[in-house]
């Protein structure tokens, strides 16, 4: 699975997933929802302007990509044990 940045501003970011697998996206969303600085997590399965699945994250504090990175590291750590 390959991830890429679709768009970003101060409080939100949307990342795309090529050949997405919900097995990894679902725990990532769970970790993001557990973060008190994350305001909104939205999974986009189909969209007229996107070919791939995407994840939209909005934060109330901090940087959206930092929240995604933190959640990704937590998921990776959990599955590597």
Wavefront OBJ file of the C-alpha trace (Angstrom):
o trace
v 0.000 0.000 0.000
v 1.328 3.404 -0.966
v 0.224 6.612 0.764
v 0.400 10.141 -0.594
v -0.687 13.622 0.429
v -3.737 14.902 -1.441
v -4.128 18.240 0.310
v -3.108 19.995 3.479
v -3.717 23.263 5.301
v -3.062 24.458 8.868
v -5.670 22.300 10.558
v -6.424 19.461 8.139
v -4.844 16.976 5.800
v -6.158 14.406 3.364
v -4.002 11.418 2.515
v -4.658 8.938 -0.261
v -4.070 5.192 -0.258
v -3.154 3.289 -3.409
v -4.262 -0.344 -3.170
v -5.809 0.404 0.228
v -6.543 -2.295 2.730
v -9.034 -1.560 5.508
v -7.085 -3.903 7.769
v -4.592 -1.070 8.293
v -6.834 1.960 7.798
v -9.341 0.925 10.480
v -6.820 0.761 13.381
v -5.260 4.009 12.140
v -8.655 5.700 12.325
v -9.202 4.270 15.816
v -5.887 5.682 17.063
v -6.630 9.062 15.486
v -10.047 9.136 17.183
v -8.349 8.462 20.536
v -6.137 11.551 20.130
v -7.638 14.493 22.043
v -6.112 16.951 19.540
v -7.933 15.334 16.606
v -11.265 16.972 15.867
v -12.450 14.844 12.928
v -11.429 11.665 11.124
v -13.266 10.832 7.922
v -12.700 7.847 5.650
v -13.497 8.514 1.994
v -14.206 5.332 0.050
v -15.343 6.947 -3.190
v -15.247 10.485 -4.424
v -15.801 11.819 -7.952
v -12.374 13.487 -8.044
v -10.362 10.718 -6.351
v -9.350 7.346 -7.757
v -8.104 5.974 -4.449
v -9.490 5.712 -0.950
v -8.565 8.573 1.359
v -8.463 9.649 4.972
v -9.265 13.222 6.015
v -8.023 14.411 9.408
v -8.784 17.722 11.135
v -7.069 18.807 14.334
v -7.998 21.366 16.958
v -4.393 21.621 18.132
v -1.064 20.835 16.493
v -0.368 19.743 12.929
v -2.531 17.200 11.132
v 0.406 15.291 9.659
v 1.972 14.995 13.122
v -1.250 13.414 14.407
v -1.274 10.967 11.473
v 2.387 10.111 12.037
v 1.834 9.552 15.772
v -1.152 7.277 15.104
v 0.753 5.391 12.380
v 3.675 4.759 14.708
v 1.330 3.488 17.442
v -0.361 1.082 15.013
v 2.998 -0.115 13.654
v 4.282 -0.705 17.192
v 1.145 -2.629 18.165
v 1.348 -4.947 15.144
v 5.107 -5.488 15.362
v 4.961 -7.015 18.858
l 1 2 3 4 5 6 7 8 9 10 11 12 13 14 15 16 17 18 19 20 21 22 23 24 25 26 27 28 29 30 31 32 33 34 35 36 37 38 39 40 41 42 43 44 45 46 47 48 49 50 51 52 53 54 55 56 57 58 59 60 61 62 63 64 65 66 67 68 69 70 71 72 73 74 75 76 77 78 79 80 81
